[in-house]
Amino acid sequence: MTQAAHAETAPTEKIRWLGWGPAVFQRARKEDKLIVLDSGATWCHWCHVMDRVTYEDAEVVRLLNEKFLPVRIDRDRLPQVDAHYQRSVPLIRGRGGGGWPLTVVITPEGHVLYKATFLPPRASAEYGTSSGLIDLLKALDDAWRDNREKIVAAGKDVRDQMGLQQAAFERPGEPSDAQIAAIAAGIKDAYDPKHGGFGSAPKFFAAPAIELLLVRGSSGDRQAGEMATQTLEKIARGGVYDHVGGGFHRYSVDARWHVPHFEKMAYDNAALLRLYADAHALTGRDDFRRVAAETRAWVDRVLRDGGRGSAFFASQDADVGLHDDGDYFTWTAAEVKAALGDDAGAALTYFALDDRGDVHGRPGRNVLHTPKTLAQAAKLLGKQDEDVSAAMERAKRRLLEVRRRRPAPSVDRTVFADLNGMLIDAYLATWERLGDESARETAIATLNHLLATLRDAAGVFAHYRHDGDGPGQPGGLRQVGLLADQAWMARALLHAYTATADRKYVEAAATLADYILRTLTTRGGGFLGGPAPASPQPWEPAAMQAWEDSPTRSAASVAAHVLLDLAYLAGDQRYAAAARKALAGLAGGADRRWGTFLAGYAAALDRLVHGPRTVVIAGPAEDKALRALAAAARKTYVPNGIVLVLDPSVEHQAAVLGRLGYKAADKPVAYVCRGKTCLPPAHTPDELRQRVAELAKTLP
């Protein structure tokens, strides 16, 4: 196992970091030492701080090297290991339940003795800690040597209790709309009516929860729809959205979406890109369209290398050094005045900038946000709305030019399968909702590239490819067969199939679905996060079932959704039966308490309970009327819907049309259905939009 990438971003060479694997635990037993695991990521600001503040401290270095076995992993490259220790219950309670950096002290048998997040070397008023890593490690080493039998026995008890808790959570039941409504009610319970979103600070996007509210809103739940659109508006006006460069930072440190943690993640931007495109299709709001377009432009500019055969990268860091906290993204009032000239006054008013600043520990630096609308800013300035709007467009272009001359935070250029699946899916949604043909071209080119470079001989996706960076570190596929990679790439493949009607994509998706059913499905029907080890070991924990959305939509819910869609598109009901069994395994425990954590599960349950919402359009591919129908269908919001355009003159497409029970007419025709219930055929875009509106009214 190679040393994690985030170890290479800070000077921690004095600690003799070890790689993850069986050799560490064998050595721990032989040398009778505890293991100290550091799990972090390239984008993690506090990981960088701990590298410099803690892991360069001479006493910490000596203690770790002499009395412990220090191990470092990158949580993006070993997600299963990180997830196991994030969920594990420590025998001795530490600071913080989870997050990064994750500091875990592990016994040679694999029991978690202690875990915490950021720790300075000693007690520190600056960091708000009453103890530090040095005192902690000394105390744990003493406890291990003085109370070993009790610790080992307690470790076994905790592991057994965790298994019982998981079993209690996963209770079978009959899937119905009642569970969807209960989860939606729990999301509403957590809603922040003042600022949008859910809960208080720190505030994460919870994109699957917003998506579920948007679905419910489109079907007549006015409160859900208002919560979704207000949340999207508040996020887009806050500093958590990058008003200069586009795209979203990882989360907000406050409840009002103002000051973010500045790293930008592919998964957040994929989810929000799709959400804003869908929200524009549903509401017609131009601000949602603009945010989607700007986010897509940021992804193209920063998370791709521009080549046609390239793929999407993983993340952009928050900073360029230890004492920099988002300086690349923030501004002083003086910098804005110098950059904008005559437009500076309008920008300072609209973006609420002043000389004090609003970034903690960075006097004078401001996060651009828009607490005032353009109309309100224009009124304060005594100008016309259109004049202020034009000035702000000029200001954003100029500020982006200035910012590009600053040292930029690094980009993790690793190509992960699951993240690429998310972005391919989002790009295809952007093409559909916004009519952005180049987004479709980019998505299909990326998908074809990954089909050729990131699968094994059986057609199963690896998590990423390692190119090798030294002797003994060969290149090749890494972490083949994780559920998240298969589920998200299958979702992208099915979306590509509906975009192109090229059956190679649905066949590739079926290969992944068969792998999930064969290798990642339990006897009870649940989905495992990865292949189950023959016998779980401390370095290879038992594969887990997880339905919770944290922070992305759960891979299990995506897998269930994919299986249902594949059953419709491929005509194989094995997939639908497997999805039903998996969803039923949790239905008895899916209630209001879980709210935002089970929104993805509720989306898959919605697809199961309400049947597929489909728009099937038949006619010659080159017919202008057919193209108009297809464009109207794709720009219309059909929640959890499938839009399929088939040419009866193509043998495969004619066979699919016949299997679905539709007939070609003498002119292009669109069939709008839910399950096996169809509305009268539509022959014009206006008729099609009317049918979709009627379909929404038939839902609970």
VOGU-3710 file (C-alpha; in Angstrom, 3 decimals, decimal comma):
1> mtqaahaeta> 0,000/0,000/0,000  1,409/3,383/-0,950  1,625/6,242/1,470  -1,455/8,417/1,198  -1,403/11,437/-1,039  -2,076/13,903/1,766  1,185/12,843/3,435  3,008/14,246/0,441  1,584/17,743/0,927  3,233/18,445/4,297
11> ptekirwlgw> 6,781/17,900/5,646  6,102/14,923/7,954  9,130/12,862/6,938  10,419/12,659/10,509  7,599/10,306/11,417  8,140/6,849/9,985  4,656/6,479/8,561  3,628/2,967/7,604  1,187/1,816/4,965  -2,097/0,093/5,788
21> gpavfqrark> -2,206/-3,689/5,633  -1,643/-6,989/7,463  2,061/-6,291/8,059  1,194/-3,455/10,466  -0,964/-5,661/12,683  1,555/-8,508/12,580  4,252/-6,098/13,674  1,980/-4,598/16,363  1,491/-8,046/17,907  5,181/-8,901/17,646
31> edklivldsg> 6,375/-5,605/19,144  3,408/-5,284/21,545  2,519/-1,770/20,364  -0,645/0,179/19,720  -1,323/1,513/16,217  -2,006/5,212/15,648  -4,003/5,681/12,454  -4,207/9,082/10,770  -6,953/9,263/8,122  -7,107/12,453/6,087
41> atwchwchvm> -7,344/13,822/2,579  -5,576/16,119/0,146  -8,339/18,737/0,434  -8,540/18,749/4,250  -7,361/22,072/5,747  -7,139/20,797/9,331  -5,183/17,768/8,127  -2,560/20,198/6,842  -2,628/22,102/10,139  -2,169/18,893/12,147
51> drvtyedaev> 0,685/17,863/9,855  2,553/21,057/10,630  1,497/21,818/14,216  1,399/18,293/15,645  3,338/15,888/13,477  6,418/18,113/13,247  6,630/18,472/17,019  9,817/16,739/18,173  8,208/15,022/21,161  5,299/13,736/19,077
61> vrllnekflp> 7,735/12,372/16,499  9,790/10,596/19,163  6,748/9,160/20,929  5,123/7,838/17,755  8,299/6,322/16,378  9,400/4,679/19,640  6,217/3,498/21,339  3,594/3,217/18,584  3,191/2,202/14,975  2,078/5,304/13,041
71> vridrdrlpq> -0,050/4,572/9,969  -1,445/6,997/7,447  -4,201/6,517/4,879  -6,020/8,757/2,425  -9,721/8,401/3,065  -10,573/8,971/-0,603  -8,391/6,062/-1,682  -9,389/3,684/1,127  -13,015/4,681/1,741  -14,020/1,339/3,258
81> vdahyqrsvp> -11,309/1,482/5,911  -12,084/5,104/6,754  -15,832/4,400/6,929  -15,237/1,497/9,306  -13,288/3,645/11,750  -15,618/6,625/11,403  -18,474/4,363/12,536  -16,549/2,425/15,186  -17,308/3,073/18,848  -14,112/3,714/20,887
91> lirgrggggw> -13,557/2,050/24,250  -12,379/5,379/25,639  -14,363/8,389/24,464  -12,376/10,989/22,544  -12,891/14,445/21,082  -15,322/14,471/18,179  -17,328/11,607/16,771  -15,967/11,735/13,259  -14,533/13,841/10,473  -11,048/14,614/9,242
101> pltvvitpeg> -8,328/14,442/10,284  -9,410/11,258/12,017  -6,983/10,098/14,702  -7,588/6,519/15,832  -5,637/4,445/18,358  -6,086/0,738/17,572  -5,049/-2,375/19,473  -3,154/-5,164/17,661  -6,446/-7,117/17,615  -8,149/-4,259/15,744
111> hvlykatflp> -10,250/-2,827/18,597  -10,637/0,952/18,626  -9,207/2,214/21,891  -9,670/5,926/21,227  -10,536/8,258/18,384  -10,618/11,996/17,889  -10,354/14,583/15,156  -7,764/17,385/15,205  -5,348/17,260/18,151  -2,520/19,709/18,869
121> prasaeygts> 0,574/18,282/20,552  -0,336/19,824/23,933  -3,212/21,572/25,652  -3,892/24,745/23,698  -6,093/27,767/24,262  -5,630/28,656/20,585  -7,201/25,385/19,487  -9,617/25,101/22,405  -8,241/21,856/23,820  -7,552/20,901/27,439
131> sglidllkal> -5,201/18,094/26,423  -2,983/17,232/23,491  -1,774/14,226/21,556  1,325/13,747/23,741  -0,548/13,359/27,037  -3,189/11,277/25,307  -0,712/8,803/23,823  1,148/8,406/27,103  -2,095/7,714/28,970  -3,302/5,223/26,359
141> ddawrdnrek> -0,002/3,381/26,336  -0,174/3,082/30,147  -3,811/1,902/29,997  -2,921/-0,701/27,386  -0,115/-2,143/29,489  -1,953/-2,001/32,836  -5,470/-3,068/31,780  -4,987/-5,169/28,698  -7,399/-7,991/29,516  -10,212/-5,571/30,310
151> ivaagkdvrd> -9,568/-3,602/27,111  -9,621/-6,708/24,917  -12,812/-7,989/26,563  -14,473/-4,565/26,265  -13,466/-4,381/22,601  -15,259/-7,627/21,852  -18,372/-6,401/23,695  -18,440/-3,123/21,737  -18,059/-4,963/18,431  -20,981/-7,264/19,334
161> qmglqqaafe> -23,146/-4,292/20,356  -22,457/-2,510/17,060  -23,688/-5,585/15,198  -26,885/-5,646/17,246  -27,489/-1,930/16,653  -27,096/-2,393/12,898  -29,541/-5,299/12,939  -32,057/-3,220/14,914  -31,810/-0,402/12,370  -32,371/-2,693/9,386
171> rpgepsdaqi> -35,888/-3,990/10,043  -37,884/-5,511/7,172  -41,241/-4,079/6,172  -43,590/-3,634/3,237  -42,500/-0,671/1,062  -45,184/1,990/0,739  -45,674/5,700/0,346  -46,020/5,927/4,134  -42,251/5,537/4,578  -41,523/8,170/1,935
181> aaiaagikda> -43,939/10,579/3,612  -42,402/9,874/7,034  -38,866/10,563/5,803  -40,077/13,735/4,068  -41,738/14,798/7,334  -38,459/14,246/9,180  -36,667/16,442/6,652  -39,278/19,139/7,196  -38,760/18,840/10,957  -35,070/19,691/10,481
191> ydpkhggfgs> -35,725/22,605/8,114  -34,322/26,032/8,993  -37,118/28,471/8,046  -34,873/31,524/8,284  -31,830/30,455/6,287  -32,988/27,353/4,434  -31,270/24,009/4,701  -31,418/21,691/7,678  -30,185/22,033/11,235  -27,774/24,686/12,443
201> apkffaapai> -24,067/25,375/12,141  -22,018/23,838/10,664  -24,402/23,414/7,764  -23,960/20,900/4,961  -25,961/20,858/1,737  -27,860/17,574/2,237  -28,529/17,488/-1,512  -30,570/14,233/-1,447  -32,946/15,834/1,063  -33,394/18,912/-1,135
211> elllvrgssg> -33,988/16,625/-4,112  -36,696/14,693/-2,258  -38,439/17,951/-1,319  -38,232/19,076/-4,948  -39,846/15,797/-6,052  -42,611/16,167/-3,483  -43,074/19,808/-4,444  -43,511/18,938/-8,111  -46,303/16,558/-7,110  -48,358/19,107/-5,212
221> drqagematq> -46,704/19,408/-1,781  -46,386/23,187/-1,792  -44,536/23,337/1,538  -41,906/20,859/0,336  -41,431/22,768/-2,910  -41,016/26,083/-1,098  -38,479/24,569/1,301  -36,451/23,207/-1,620  -36,445/26,405/-3,664  -35,788/28,653/-0,650
231> tlekiarggv> -32,842/26,462/0,337  -31,392/26,571/-3,176  -31,819/30,343/-3,290  -30,170/30,872/0,106  -27,248/28,605/-0,805  -26,734/30,398/-4,124  -26,741/33,815/-2,457  -24,419/32,780/0,363  -20,649/32,687/0,449  -20,695/28,907/0,238
241> ydhvgggfhr> -21,279/29,507/-3,486  -18,294/30,954/-5,361  -19,741/34,087/-6,976  -16,564/34,778/-8,954  -15,495/31,380/-10,225  -18,646/29,297/-9,912  -19,016/26,044/-7,996  -19,621/25,295/-4,330  -17,376/25,055/-1,313  -17,751/22,041/0,954
251> ysvdarwhvp> -19,963/23,430/3,720  -20,811/26,531/5,744  -19,346/27,121/9,209  -22,419/29,214/10,091  -26,148/28,636/9,743  -26,697/31,301/7,061  -24,446/29,853/4,334  -22,057/32,794/4,671  -18,508/31,673/5,527  -17,524/28,281/4,121
261> hfekmaydna> -14,830/25,720/4,536  -13,235/26,581/1,225  -12,338/23,199/-0,289  -14,433/22,255/-3,318  -15,485/18,653/-3,787  -16,509/16,912/-6,992  -19,375/15,156/-5,206  -20,954/18,367/-3,882  -20,701/20,088/-7,227  -22,130/17,095/-9,084
271> allrlyadah> -25,156/16,887/-6,786  -25,801/20,620/-6,796  -25,250/20,986/-10,538  -28,019/18,474/-11,124  -30,246/20,034/-8,473  -30,020/23,558/-9,881  -30,605/22,280/-13,419  -33,698/20,391/-12,215  -34,919/23,357/-10,174  -34,620/25,575/-13,241
281> altgrddfrr> -36,644/23,072/-15,280  -39,343/22,970/-12,590  -39,546/26,689/-11,773  -38,178/28,449/-14,852  -36,045/30,620/-12,563  -33,114/32,180/-14,386  -30,963/32,409/-11,237  -31,046/28,618/-10,933  -30,075/28,266/-14,600  -27,186/30,710/-14,118
291> vaaetrawvd> -25,826/28,863/-11,070  -25,965/25,545/-12,922  -24,158/27,001/-15,934  -21,475/28,667/-13,784  -20,933/25,497/-11,772  -20,538/23,442/-14,920  -18,015/26,043/-16,205  -15,990/25,745/-12,954  -15,888/21,959/-13,179  -14,698/22,171/-16,781
301> rvlrdggrgs> -12,044/24,739/-15,914  -10,672/23,238/-12,692  -11,621/19,555/-12,463  -10,639/18,593/-16,009  -7,459/18,909/-18,028  -9,381/19,899/-21,139  -8,594/16,816/-23,191  -11,451/15,069/-24,958  -10,357/11,707/-23,627  -9,881/12,897/-20,052
311> affasqdadv> -11,977/12,449/-16,953  -13,029/14,473/-13,914  -10,696/15,096/-10,978  -11,622/14,727/-7,314  -11,327/18,051/-5,481  -9,677/21,427/-5,059  -7,929/22,268/-1,808  -9,005/25,160/0,422  -5,642/26,872/0,717  -2,031/27,058/-0,415
321> glhddgdyft> -0,346/27,019/3,002  -0,789/26,566/6,733  -1,526/30,222/7,483  -3,839/30,640/4,509  -7,523/29,950/5,102  -9,280/30,496/1,800  -7,284/33,571/0,776  -7,452/32,537/-2,888  -11,256/32,833/-2,748  -11,642/35,915/-0,496
331> wtaaevkaal> -11,110/39,644/-0,912  -10,266/42,801/0,969  -12,202/45,938/0,121  -8,965/47,501/-1,112  -8,347/44,608/-3,529  -11,829/44,992/-4,982  -11,404/48,762/-5,398  -8,076/48,290/-7,135  -9,454/45,655/-9,467  -12,782/47,222/-10,448
341> gddagaalty> -12,364/50,964/-10,713  -15,746/52,590/-11,434  -17,632/49,339/-10,721  -16,126/48,953/-7,243  -18,838/50,859/-5,389  -21,601/48,713/-6,813  -19,629/45,534/-6,072  -18,917/46,522/-2,470  -22,640/47,132/-1,937  -23,930/44,059/-3,753
351> falddrgdvh> -21,378/41,637/-2,293  -21,542/43,221/1,195  -17,792/43,877/1,504  -16,145/46,171/4,075  -12,776/46,864/5,670  -13,456/44,667/8,721  -13,858/41,427/6,809  -15,783/38,356/7,892  -13,274/35,466/7,833  -12,284/34,304/11,306
361> grpgrnvlht> -8,607/34,935/11,979  -8,133/36,825/8,685  -8,838/40,527/9,430  -10,072/42,455/6,422  -10,796/39,452/4,218  -14,359/39,062/2,946  -16,355/36,188/1,520  -18,434/37,408/-1,402  -22,131/36,884/-0,769  -25,335/38,650/-1,811
371> pktlaqaakl> -27,627/39,337/1,156  -29,302/42,031/-0,984  -30,965/41,319/-4,294  -29,817/43,224/-7,368  -32,952/45,349/-7,135  -32,243/46,220/-3,486  -28,620/47,044/-4,261  -29,685/49,212/-7,218  -32,109/51,126/-5,018  -29,392/51,810/-2,432
381> lgkqdedvsa> -27,066/52,980/-5,179  -29,725/55,075/-6,918  -29,224/53,178/-10,196  -31,288/51,122/-12,592  -31,462/47,357/-12,035  -30,046/46,584/-15,483  -27,096/48,937/-14,916  -26,146/47,211/-11,660  -26,632/43,790/-13,273  -24,272/44,683/-16,119
391> amerakrrll> -21,745/46,126/-13,650  -21,772/42,905/-11,619  -21,195/40,780/-14,695  -18,181/42,945/-15,550  -17,011/42,799/-11,928  -17,151/38,990/-11,777  -15,192/38,639/-14,998  -12,545/41,099/-13,808  -12,248/39,557/-10,326  -11,810/36,133/-11,904
401> evrrrrpaps> -8,987/37,511/-14,054  -7,299/38,957/-10,960  -7,814/35,777/-8,961  -6,222/33,647/-11,653  -2,947/35,493/-11,003  -2,940/34,328/-7,376  -1,277/31,073/-6,279  -4,107/28,559/-6,659  -4,954/25,761/-4,220  -3,915/22,384/-5,553
411> vdrtvfadln> -6,260/20,001/-7,332  -6,329/16,286/-6,521  -6,137/14,923/-10,062  -7,043/11,383/-9,055  -9,821/9,953/-11,216  -12,296/8,136/-8,972  -15,013/6,048/-10,602  -17,864/7,037/-8,283  -17,150/10,776/-8,568  -16,979/10,522/-12,346
421> gmlidaylat> -20,280/8,669/-12,406  -21,851/11,483/-10,396  -20,512/14,186/-12,709  -21,358/12,339/-15,928  -24,924/11,984/-14,650  -25,031/15,674/-13,689  -23,614/16,791/-17,051  -26,263/14,795/-18,886  -28,932/16,416/-16,697  -27,448/19,816/-17,562
431> werlgdesar> -27,679/18,966/-21,255  -31,299/17,938/-20,829  -32,517/20,806/-18,664  -30,456/23,651/-20,137  -30,064/22,412/-23,700  -26,263/22,475/-23,304  -25,059/20,183/-26,086  -21,402/20,488/-25,087  -22,238/19,055/-21,640  -23,587/15,953/-23,368
441> etaiatlnhl> -20,470/15,634/-25,525  -18,198/15,951/-22,498  -20,199/13,386/-20,515  -20,213/10,784/-23,284  -16,506/11,278/-24,073  -15,630/10,898/-20,382  -17,762/7,783/-20,048  -16,158/6,160/-23,081  -12,705/6,974/-21,708  -13,481/5,328/-18,365
451> latlrdaagv> -15,015/2,262/-19,997  -11,681/1,775/-21,733  -9,333/2,553/-18,828  -10,953/1,941/-15,421  -12,551/-1,529/-15,646  -11,107/-4,967/-15,079  -11,390/-7,842/-17,553  -14,855/-8,717/-16,210  -16,178/-5,203/-16,830  -16,172/-4,183/-13,136
461> fahyrhdgdg> -14,945/-0,721/-12,180  -11,937/-0,004/-9,991  -12,127/2,858/-7,525  -9,150/4,563/-9,172  -6,015/3,850/-11,168  -2,574/4,268/-9,636  0,167/5,040/-12,147  3,050/4,047/-9,864  5,516/6,571/-8,510  8,604/4,628/-7,588
471> pgqpgglrqv> 10,280/1,244/-7,144  7,959/-1,329/-5,617  4,902/0,783/-6,338  3,495/-0,598/-9,588  0,661/1,029/-11,407  -2,716/-0,507/-12,050  -6,317/-0,588/-10,911  -7,002/-0,084/-7,214  -9,948/-1,153/-5,039  -11,867/-3,032/-7,748
481> glladqawma> -15,504/-3,791/-7,004  -16,723/-1,197/-4,469  -20,476/-0,649/-4,477  -20,286/3,133/-4,850  -18,240/2,853/-8,037  -20,541/0,266/-9,645  -23,745/2,055/-8,604  -22,764/5,548/-9,754  -21,167/4,364/-12,972  -24,237/2,226/-13,720
491> rallhaytat> -26,406/5,294/-13,171  -24,222/7,236/-15,609  -24,391/4,371/-18,125  -28,185/4,217/-18,027  -28,377/7,990/-18,416  -26,037/7,722/-21,406  -28,270/5,024/-22,872  -31,346/7,262/-22,656  -29,289/10,080/-24,195  -28,021/8,031/-27,143
501> adrkyveaaa> -30,080/4,803/-27,418  -26,718/3,044/-27,838  -27,228/-0,386/-26,317  -23,551/-0,789/-25,359  -24,289/1,434/-22,372  -27,242/-0,560/-21,078  -25,248/-3,773/-21,586  -22,331/-2,355/-19,556  -24,788/-1,314/-16,828  -26,234/-4,841/-16,776
511> tladyilrtl> -22,713/-6,227/-16,239  -22,346/-4,004/-13,167  -25,806/-4,918/-11,900  -25,021/-8,620/-12,237  -21,804/-8,089/-10,283  -23,731/-6,298/-7,513  -26,243/-9,141/-7,274  -23,571/-11,822/-7,414  -20,906/-10,342/-5,127  -22,276/-7,408/-3,114
521> ttrgggflgg> -25,733/-8,672/-2,111  -26,383/-10,472/1,178  -28,762/-13,379/1,655  -31,220/-10,907/3,113  -31,019/-8,777/-0,014  -29,007/-5,866/1,357  -26,071/-4,321/-0,482  -22,514/-4,459/0,874  -20,142/-1,541/0,376  -17,492/-3,830/-1,081
531> papaspqpwe> -16,618/-7,498/-1,532  -16,846/-9,377/1,758  -13,465/-10,739/2,937  -13,310/-14,498/3,406  -12,735/-13,854/7,101  -12,747/-10,246/8,380  -9,390/-9,071/9,682  -8,410/-5,850/11,475  -6,834/-4,543/8,261  -9,775/-5,718/6,148
541> paamqaweds> -12,955/-4,980/8,114  -16,211/-6,746/7,392  -18,095/-5,209/4,470  -20,893/-2,959/5,714  -24,422/-2,204/4,643  -25,150/1,513/4,748  -28,242/3,388/3,592  -27,389/6,741/5,179  -26,630/9,752/2,970  -23,357/11,093/4,361
551> ptrsaasvaa> -22,334/13,350/2,695  -23,364/11,961/-0,700  -26,448/9,953/-1,502  -25,910/6,412/-0,228  -24,496/3,954/-2,734  -27,106/1,403/-1,654  -29,978/3,710/-2,604  -28,340/4,504/-5,952  -27,884/0,777/-6,586  -31,552/0,065/-5,835
561> hvlldlayla> -32,626/2,921/-8,096  -30,353/1,679/-10,893  -31,734/-1,856/-10,647  -35,292/-0,566/-10,984  -34,423/1,560/-14,014  -32,465/-1,289/-15,572  -35,412/-3,657/-15,178  -37,463/-1,226/-17,264  -34,787/-0,467/-19,864  -33,448/-4,023/-20,265
571> gdqryaaaar> -36,695/-5,897/-19,670  -35,244/-8,153/-16,970  -37,398/-8,272/-13,852  -34,675/-9,976/-11,803  -33,298/-6,522/-11,195  -36,609/-5,106/-9,976  -37,105/-8,062/-7,633  -33,635/-7,558/-6,157  -34,261/-3,837/-5,656  -37,577/-4,511/-3,927
581> kalaglagga> -35,975/-7,047/-1,598  -33,178/-4,636/-0,685  -35,545/-1,727/-0,040  -37,957/-3,909/1,929  -35,107/-4,916/4,235  -35,041/-1,400/5,688  -38,692/-0,406/5,315  -39,609/-1,375/8,884  -37,036/1,007/10,344  -37,435/3,897/7,884
591> drrwgtflag> -39,318/6,477/9,879  -39,460/10,185/10,615  -36,450/10,131/12,948  -34,043/9,467/10,090  -35,159/12,422/7,973  -32,225/13,850/6,049  -30,149/10,680/6,466  -32,499/8,504/4,403  -33,522/10,889/1,625  -31,706/8,809/-1,001
601> yaaaldrlvh> -33,450/5,680/0,265  -36,774/7,529/0,003  -35,985/8,490/-3,605  -35,384/4,840/-4,516  -38,511/3,847/-2,591  -40,471/6,473/-4,528  -39,265/4,891/-7,769  -40,368/1,451/-6,522  -43,738/2,422/-5,055  -44,900/4,836/-7,741
611> gprtvviagp> -43,451/2,992/-10,697  -41,317/4,526/-13,437  -42,385/7,922/-14,746  -41,551/7,612/-18,409  -41,693/9,608/-21,611  -41,131/7,342/-24,626  -40,890/9,133/-27,963  -41,033/7,191/-31,229  -40,194/8,399/-34,704  -37,406/8,860/-37,262
621> aedkalrala> -34,268/10,214/-35,599  -33,822/13,014/-38,135  -37,429/14,223/-38,018  -37,647/17,831/-36,796  -40,918/17,142/-35,010  -39,323/14,270/-33,105  -36,400/16,459/-32,107  -38,778/19,120/-30,848  -40,653/16,541/-28,775  -37,394/15,154/-27,371
631> aaarktyvpn> -36,096/18,614/-26,430  -39,383/19,479/-24,725  -39,364/16,201/-22,771  -35,792/16,657/-21,597  -36,307/20,258/-20,534  -39,427/19,362/-18,559  -38,957/18,243/-14,956  -40,069/14,629/-14,599  -39,025/13,508/-11,092  -37,130/10,233/-11,124
641> givlvldpsv> -38,168/10,027/-14,760  -36,862/8,275/-17,855  -36,966/9,940/-21,259  -36,307/7,468/-24,069  -36,225/8,401/-27,766  -36,486/5,426/-30,147  -36,250/5,173/-33,920  -38,419/2,276/-35,203  -36,191/1,945/-38,275  -33,317/0,748/-36,053
651> ehqaavlgrl> -33,748/-2,933/-35,224  -32,670/-2,782/-31,568  -34,728/0,322/-30,878  -37,785/-1,144/-32,601  -37,461/-4,230/-30,391  -37,357/-2,090/-27,243  -40,371/-0,120/-28,434  -42,291/-3,345/-28,995  -41,271/-4,816/-25,638  -42,521/-1,685/-23,876
661> gykaadkpva> -45,853/-2,042/-25,673  -45,730/1,110/-27,787  -46,304/1,530/-31,503  -44,820/3,919/-33,994  -47,327/6,174/-35,756  -47,238/7,965/-39,069  -45,672/10,917/-37,306  -43,538/11,295/-34,150  -45,464/10,523/-30,978  -44,732/10,722/-27,235
671> yvcrgktclp> -46,182/8,358/-24,629  -46,252/9,773/-21,088  -46,805/7,116/-18,446  -46,453/6,128/-14,826  -45,905/2,404/-14,593  -48,467/0,831/-16,901  -50,858/3,792/-16,799  -50,477/6,104/-19,795  -52,062/9,390/-20,773  -53,248/10,103/-24,336
681> pahtpdelrq> -50,334/10,300/-26,801  -48,758/13,698/-27,404  -47,745/14,937/-30,847  -46,522/18,462/-30,060  -44,253/19,931/-27,370  -47,200/21,778/-25,812  -49,227/18,565/-25,592  -46,243/16,758/-24,066  -45,755/19,414/-21,377  -49,474/19,248/-20,605
691> rvaelaktlp> -49,303/15,461/-20,214  -46,322/15,719/-17,833  -48,243/18,271/-15,736  -51,226/15,931/-15,638  -48,963/13,052/-14,625  -47,650/15,013/-11,630  -51,198/15,555/-10,367  -51,800/11,796/-10,217  -49,091/11,244/-7,601  -49,651/11,084/-3,824
//
